[in-house]
């Protein structure tokens, strides 16, 4: 088979269709935004070429996406702005988002049977020009396409990414007389989570040193079918957690298998800590709006001592206790203390993530965000994916297309992954990077 190549056909900057009002020109980041990783969040949506009464040519699809993006940026105006150097402010100057069109010299089926995790990065735009948002539309020889998004984590968590893509697709569908309605975003996170003046580019938000270290990592995709998850949930259930969620069950299994792989690869076992991100919007009383944009994310941490027995039921119980503590903390919080939150983050990085005596795992769940409903006018995606990651011991959970099974995108060191991939217990529930059928 010939080498797969992605060729850039056109690159343009898309600006908001209406200028941003003067009073909205200076957008203040919240303290949670200030403490977010300085990276872009990637996401890929793959669409097969399905003949319909609304079939569109390549140039028509590109024009529709470009025009819809311009309209969406009018409401998501910080995504068209640029970070002001030396501050925690985005200048909403309508500089725009990058919009790239590319061609791929193979069919979509060749990419998905099975997916090459590293290759997927070529379908994402290359960061540059300080853009907060970049979009790359890739066309395959069969007429299928992949739309790659990169959105700055500085102003977007998983929920915000979904809100943006949903809004963009709704605008595109409205061009074809759809009656779908979606709420525009609210950019008021700074009023709930006040920013701190000393967190700026000269003194960046606290980040663990290990996030800046180059590591030899491998990202693997583990797919859990609905029936296997149901069995796993039964195996994980206990008197403490009689009905574990999909996320609790799969997270417990992956953490257990990762700890076993690490212990077998080390002469001196270390305590293990698991950090789970939590969407805080519905944890406050009253809840914050679901369309509140930004990093509205907290976390809970679970720990297993170095010589402790590893039991799935116990791990799930730790997760349930953690989420209950998050609920209690934010339900009782009347005023958010930004200074306290920042100090907690610094202490966490210093004493936990940068502590070589502790093994850390981090998990983010994007489950229950209905990405598979994203229709721009040519049908729904056959596959929604992430790409490879460069930091070890991190994994992200995504729904499968049936929204009952899920995919776990797991990044480990080469040594740990080599052991994890042959773990009999893990392989009893999950398939390793199977082909995507549609």
N, C-alpha and C positions, 0 to 999 in steps of 0.2 A: 504494500500500500504506500502511495506517495506521502511524503511528509505533509502534515496538516499545517497550513499557513493561514494567518489572519492578516488581510491587507486593508489598511485604512484607505477608504475612498474619499471621504470628506470630513472635515472638522470645522465646526462653527461654534460661535458663542450665542446662546439664546438669552435674550434679555426679557424682563417682565413686559407683558403686553401693555400695561399701564404703569406710569412712573410711581415710585413709592412716595407717599406724602412726606413732606419735610419733617413733620412731628414724629415720624417713624424711622428716621434716618439713622439714629444711634440706638442700636439694640444691645441692651445689657445682658450678659450671660448670668445665669444663676450660679450659686456656689456649687451646685451639683454639676453644672456644665463645666465650671472651672476645674473641677477635680476629675473630669472624664479623660480617658486616654486620648492623646493627640494622634488619632488615626481616622481613616475613612472606613465606614461600615460597608462591606460589599454584599451584593445580592444579585442573583441571576434568575431570570425567568425564561424558560424555553418553550417556544410555540411551534407545533408541527404545522405543515402546510395542509390545511383541511379546506377543500373546496366548499364554499357556501354561497348563498345568494348575495352575501355582502363581501365577496372576495375583493381584495385590493392589491394593486401592483406595489412593487417595492417602493417606488418614489411616492406613491399616495400614502403609504404607511409612514414613511419618514416625515412627510409634510404634516400629517395628522399629529404625530408625536411631537414634532417641533412646535407646532401651533398650540397644542394642548399644554406643553411645557411652559410656553410663554404666559399662558393664562394662569397656570398653577402658580408660577413664581410671583404673580401679583399678590397672592395670598400667603405664599411661603417666602416672603421677601428677604428674610435673612439668608436663605440659600443662594440668593443672587448677589449677596454682598461679600465683603472681605474683612477679615480680622484686622483690627487696627494694631499695629506693632506696639508692644509695650503697654498694652491695656487688656481689659476683659470686655471689650466692646466690638461688636461687628458693625462696620459702616455699611448700611444698606444703600449702597450707591448704584444699584442696578447694573453692576459690571457683568452679571449674568452667570449662567451655567454652561459647562462644556457639553457639546452634543456631537458625537462622533458616529459616522456610518462606516461599517466595515464589511468585507466579503470573506467568506471562508471556503476553501477549495475542497469541500467534502459535503456529504449529506448530514443532516441532523442525527440520523440513526447511527452513523459511524462514531459520533461523539458520545452517544448514550449507551453503547453496547460494548463493554461497560464504560462509564465515564473515567477519563484520565483526570484525577484530582488536580494535578499540577497544571495540566493543559488549560483547565478552566480559567485560569488567571488571564489568559490571552483575550478572553471575551469581556474583560473589564477595562475601563479607560485608565490611562496612566495619569497619575496625579501631577498637577503642575499649575502654575499661574495663581496659586492661592485660592483656587475655586473650592467652594463649600459643597458643590454638587457637580457630579460628572455622570453622563449617560452615554453608553455605547450600544448601538444597534447593529447586531451581526446577522448577515443573511447567508444562509447555506445554499448549496447548489440545488437542493430539492425544493427550495422555496420556504423552508422553515426558517425560524429566526430565534435569536437569543438577545434579550435586552439586559444589559449589565448596568447596575447602579452603584455608585460610590457616593456616600453621603457623610459629611463630617460628623464624627462622634461628638464633636464639641457642642453641637446643637441638636443631636438626634440620638435617642435610644431606639430599641427595637420597635416600640409602639409608635414613635414618631415616624420612623421609616415606613411602617405600614400605612399610617395616616396619609403620608405624602403620596405613596404609590396608589392607594385607593382613590385619593382625590384626583390624581393625574388621569387614571383610567376612567373615572366618572366623567371628567371633562371631555375626554376623547369619545366616549359613548354618547354623550349629549349631542355631539356633532352628527350622530346618526339617529337622532330623535328618541334616545333612551329617556325614561322617566326616573332614572336613579337619582337620588339626592344624598349628598354626604356633607357633613358639617365642615366648614373651613377650620383651620387650626387656630388655637389660642396661643399667643406668644406672651404669656404673662408669668412664666415660671419664676422670674426674679422677684416678684412680689411675694411669692410663697417661700422662696429659698434665697434670701438676700445675698448678693455677691459680697466678697471681701476685697478691699482695695489692694491689699498686699499680694494678692494672687494675680500676677501678670507675667508677661513674657520674660522679664528679667529675673523673676522669681516664680518659675512655673508651678503649677499645681503639683502636689506631692505625687510622685510616681515611683514604683518599685524599681530598683536598679536592674533587676533581672529582666524587666521588660525591654531594656535597652541593649541587652547582651545577645549577640548572634548565637543561635543554637542550631544544632543539627536535629531538626524535627521532621516528623512525618505526620501528615494528616490522613486519617482513614475514615471512611464512611461506613457506619454500621446501620443496617436497616432492620427494623423490628416490625413484622406484620402484626395486624390486629389480634389474630389468634394467639400468637406467641406472647404478646403483651398481656392478654387476658390470663394466660397460664402463669406468667411472671408475677402478675398482681396477686394471684392466689397464693403463690409460693412466698411472697413477701408479706402477706397479710398477717396480722397478729392481734392480740387483744388491745394493744395500744393504738394500732392503725389497722382497723378491720377492713377498710376500703381504701387502700393506697391509690393515689393517682398514677397516671401513666408516667409522669415526670418523676415522681418519687420512686417508682419501681425501677425504671430504667437507670436513673441516676445512682440508685443504691447498687445495682448490678455493675455498672461501669466503674464506680469508685472501688468496690470490692475487688474486681478483677485487676484494676490498675494498681492497687496496694499490693496484691499478691505478686504481680509482675515485678514491681519495684523491690519488694522484699527478697524475691528470688535472685534479684540482680545486684543485691547489696549485702555486704558482710555485717553491716551495722544498721539495722532498721531504725527508722526515725518516726516520731509522731506524725500523723497525717491529718491535714485540715482541708475541709471541703467548703468552698465559698459559693453560695447560690445567690444569683441576682434576683431581685424581687421588684416588680412593677408597683410603685407606691401609690399610684393614682387612686385606687379603690381601697387603700389601707387607711386613709385619713377619714375622720368623721367631722363633717360630712365629706364624702368622696370628692376628689378633684376631678375636673372634666377629663373624659377619656381622650379628647382631642387637644389636651394641654401639651404643647410641644416642648421638647428639651429632654434632658436626662433626669427623668423622675424615677430614679432607681435607687433602691437600698440593697442590703444583703443580709444574710445570716450565715453563721459559720458553725460547722460541726467538726468534732475532733475525735480521733481514735488514737489511743496511746500506742507506742511502738511495739509492745509485746502483747497487746490485747487480741483476743480472738475476733475474727471478722465475720459477722453474721448479717445476712441481708435484712432480717427483721429488725435488728438493732439499728442498722443504718437508716432504714425508712422511719423508724421512731425518732431518730435524731433530726431528720428533716422535718417531720411533723411538728416537733417541739420548736424548731427554729422558726418556722412560718408563723406559729402561734405567738411567739415572742415578738415578731415583727408587727403582727396585728395589734397586740397589746401596746407596744411602744408608740405607734403612730396614731392609734385611736385616742390615746390619752394626751397627745401632744397638742397644746393650744398654739404655741408660737415656736416655729422652727429656729433653733439656735445654730447659726452658720459657723460661728467660732468653735463651738463644741464639735460640730460635724467635721470641720477641717482638722481639728486636733485628733479626733478619733481616726481619721484617715491616715494622718502622718504616723500615729502610733501603730496602726495596723500594718503599714508598709515596713516600718522599722523593725517591729517586734515579730512580725509573722512572715510577710512575703520575702523580705530580705534576710531572713534568718535561715542559714544553711542547715540548722538543726531540725528544721520542720519541712515536711513534704507538703506542698500545697496543690490543690486542684480547684479550678474555677469553672462554673457552669452557668450558661445563660439559656433560658428557654424561650423560644419564639413560637411555641405551640399555641394554638387557638387564635393566631392571627390568620385570617382566611386568605392567604396569598393566592391560593388556587382558584379563587373567584375573580382574579384580576383579568378583566377582559377589556382590551382597548378597541375592540371592534372586529377582531379576527379569531375569536374563541378564547378559551381558558388555557392556561399553561399546562403542558404535559409534565413539567418538572420545575420545581423551585429549589435552588441550591445555593450553597456558600462556596468557598474555595479554600485552598490550603492556607494555613496560619503559621506564623514563625515563632510562637511562644509555646513551650511545652506545658502539658498538664492542663489544657484548656479544652472544653468541649461545649458544643451548642446543639440544642435539640430543635428539630423542625418537624412539622406534621408531614406525613405522606399525603399523596393526593386524595386518598379516601378519608383523610382527617381522623382516622382511627389508629392506624399504625404511626410510627414516627422514624425519623432518621437522626442518628447521633453522629455529628462531625467531631471526631476526636483527634487531638494533636498531642503526641507524646515524643519523647526522645527516641532516636532510632533503636536503642537497646531495649527500652521498655516496650515499644510497639512490636518488636520482633517476638516478644514473649506474649503480649496481649493478643496478637492475631491468632495464636494457637491455643488460647484458653478454651478448654472444652465446655465449661459452664457458659461462657459468653456466647460461643458458637451454637449452643443449644437453643438460644433465643433469637439470635441475630444472624443475618447474612452479611458477608463482607463485600461491600461495593457491587451489588448485583446490577445487571443492565436495567435501564429504565424503559418500560414498555408503555406504549400509548396507542 
